[in-house]
Amino acid sequence: EFDPDIMKRYVNFMSNPDERTAIDQFGKGDKCFGVTVMMSTLPGLPMFGHGQIEGFTEKYGMEYRWPRYEENPDPAMVARHDREIAPLLKRRWLFAESANFLLYDFFSDNGSVNEDVFAYSNRSGGERALVIYNNRYADAHGTIDFSAAYADKGSGQLRQRRLSDGLAFSGNREAVLAWRDSLTTLEHLRRASDVMDRGLRLDLHAYQAHVFLEWRELRSTSEEPWDRLADHLKGRGVPNLHDALADLELQPVHDALRALLDPGVVRLFADAAEHPRTIAAATGDQVTDRERNAVFDRVWENADAFLRAAVPAYAARLAKEGLAPREKPTADGQPLAFTYRRRLRAAMRMPAVESLFPAPWTVAARRMLPSASPQFTATAMWSPILAWCALELLGEALDREAPERAALDLFDRLRLRAPFAQAFAALGFDGEEGWRVAARIKVVLLTSAGVGRAPEIPEESAVARKEKLAATPRSSGPPTQSRPPAKPIDDRLPGVGLAPDLWLDPDVRWLTGVHSADGREYLVREKYEELLWWMLMPSLLRVAESPTPGRVACGELNREVDRALAAAEAAGFRVGVLSGRSASLQPQEELAAEDDVKTSTVEDAARVSGAEKPE
């Protein structure tokens, strides 16, 4: 109120050599970083004390010649400073001056001013910033609108300004305001008229801070209804506004998908499935065909609604990108209904298919597939199967010639991952497991569409390559030992295994637990086995759909899993060996040993399956 320019002559610090350390005073949590945000965004000069970023606890002063404590930097503290504070320090040109600095009162819902909440704005050129920090171990709810009084040097009077003036908005009441929180990287939307009339309402938890940057005014159109999105979000932040706008456009599709996977409907389907013990006992608890048909009708009703929402939405997404639509589905829904009913009938037989395998399913299989003794609840086990059947049907409705490619394309264009994960979470998959199930569906879509598979090589090229490899001298093994030339790893992958290029896919790496150790990348056997069994699901549906499912087909599927696991074990669970890329990653002296591992991989896999040793 005396002279705002005094602020830019301050040096702002949290500790100095004569005081307790910043860690001692503020800790290492949100309070420490909230105060650091203020120190970094107030006019003047920020000064970091020794050890403040590293999280050191020993006080340093002029009376000390060397430290008495043996302390190492706290990686979490350093990383959070790099993530949240360093970007603010790179924008000091936006915060350092005081000409456009305004301090705001934070009015609580009862009309009083909450003095624990600091809120201020600043501007430089066309850039604007709004900083808020709740300096109390308590939630705060209120509104920022009117500034505190400040001295106007020109008139010699005290003045107050509103938030819309402090941030220099254009005054267009039809605009939609957008900004990004530098600390969380989330983007926000509000109608400009709401902020002009009522200010900005915020709900803050204890010691929470915001730094709102990158303010811009958006104009709503029929193609980009930002006003509708602002009303839909209700102040909630999102990672990307354009993605949120696409989700808003696709909301009818996502709602229909969630209805398809409604827990009540999935429970009805699970109760109607064939249980091997019930079939063997021929008890009175068996579901009649009439009851099962009623379940089919209920499930098809939801699936039909999903198709009716998804097909035009997919066509619209293609049109926006200037792409030609795929083949239109038939006007008569009966063929699709018949196909879907047949597929659901086959899915219901899946628990009975387990009895055709040469050995009971492993724990990994029972975690992935409906069985006589599943590892999850019935709704959790059956919901991914229903989801897959619906995606297959939708792919066939869009493109009869390449339904797998169509299903893969629409999974991404219709942004189905998040609604799938949310639906699975409501069906019994806790934590991030719902997202894992959605990722598994994406991986099976990739493999079904043939993504990552190398094109077939003409026979002459294969022979020529074999002769070339045979002519290459080998250093491993004694001279008298006859060793066959090593084939590229992609020629040796079993049918259920992953294509080499798919080991670069983020979903595959996440689902198989790929991690680094000693400069190499390894997978986790248990997670890999789970993915292998889930990748068998389309084949199991085809076996169950057969009028006379045989043990031979099931035995071959079981051997495919065994071969893939044997190949991974022979490779030492190294991703580089399975993908065929290890040679470019390993030191030269390790190449011979790596080649031995590759050769033994196919031999061990063949030994497990009972096949002849490959030439």
Disulfide bonds with the S-S distance in Angstrom:
none
